[in-house]
C-alpha cells in the first residue's frame, strides 16, 4: 500500500528484547490530505534512523504493509512502513537541457568573383 500523508505526531519509541534479540518500534501518525482527512498510525520497526529524518507538518509518500491478525478472538491491524520518501523528492518530469552551443557567426563570403572560382572536383 502506498499513500501520501502529512506527519501529525511522532510518538516516543518503544524498546524491548525478544528471543531474536533487541527491537525498537516507533509509531508515527500521518494525516491524508483530502476532503475527508483520515489519520493513519504507521509503525516503524527497527528503523530509528528513518524516523529521525521525519518532521512534523512535512508531507511524505509512505509505502507500507497492512496486516491483520487474530488474538483471543479479537482482531488487530498493523500498518508497517518499509519505505518513506519526502513529497518534494517525488519523481518529477525532467525537461531535457540543451548543451550550450557556440555563438552563431555569420559565414565569411568569398570576395573572389564566381567566374574565377573552380569548384569542380576533378
N, C-alpha and C positions, 0 to 999 in steps of 0.2 A: 504494500500500500504506500502511496506517496501523496503528501498533502502540503499545502503552503500554510504556514502559521506564524503568528507573532508571539514571542515569548512574553507570558504574563507574569510568571513567577518561577524561580529556581529554588526547589526545596533542598533542605540540607541532606548531605549524603548519609547513607546507612551502611554500616560495615559489619562483617561477621566472618566466621570460619566454618567451613563445612568439611566433609570427608575429602573433598578435592583441593582444599586449601582456602586461602583468604579470598573474600569477594567484597565488592563495593557496588552499591546501586544508588542511583540518584534519579529523582523524578523531576520533570520539567513540565509546566502547564503551558500549553500553546492555545491560542485562540485563532480560529479560522476567520479571515476577513470576508464576510458576506453579509447579505441582508439579515439572515438569521444566524448570528455568530454563535459558534459552538466551541466549547473548550474541550481539549483532549489532554489527558495526563499520559506522558510518554516516559518510559523507564529507560535509563542508560545503565547498562550492566557492565561493570569493569571498564568504563570509558571516562575516567575523570578528566583526561586532557581535552576531550571533545566538549564536555560540559563547561570547562573553564573558558572556552572560546565564546560561549553564548552570552548575549547581553539582553537584558530585559528591554522590551519595546522594539527589538530588531526583528525583521522578517527572515524566515528560513524556509527552505524546501526540506522536508523530513521524509526519509524512507524508513518504513517500519514494518515489522511483522506483527500481526494481530492473532492472538491465540486465546482460546477459552478452554478451561479445564474444570472438572467437577471434583469437589472435595466435600465429603459428608453430606451429600445431597444438595449442595449449593454450587453455583457456577461462578467462576472468577475469570475475568478477562484481563489480559496483559497486552500492552502495546509496547514493544521493544524496538528502539531505534537502532538501525545498523548503519545509517549514513545521514549526514546533515550538511547542507550547503547554504551559505548566505544567499538571500534572494537576489542581490545585485550582481553576484557572480554567475548567475544562470546564463547558459549559452545564449548569446545574442547574435543576430545576423552580422556577419563580418562583411564589411564593404571592402572590395579589393582596392589596394592602393597602387597607383601607377608610379613607377620609379621616376625620379627626377630626370628630365631629358635636358640635353644641352640646348641653349637658346638657339632659336632658328635664325640663321643668317641668310641673307639674300645671296643666291649664287652669282659668282662673278661671270659676266658675259664677255666673250672674246671681242676684241676690237678689230680683229682681222676680218676683212670682207669675206662673205660666203663664197665668192668665186675663187679665192685663193686657198681655201681650206680643202685639203684632200682627205675626206673621211672614208674612203673605200678601204676595206680590209685587205685587199690584195694589190 
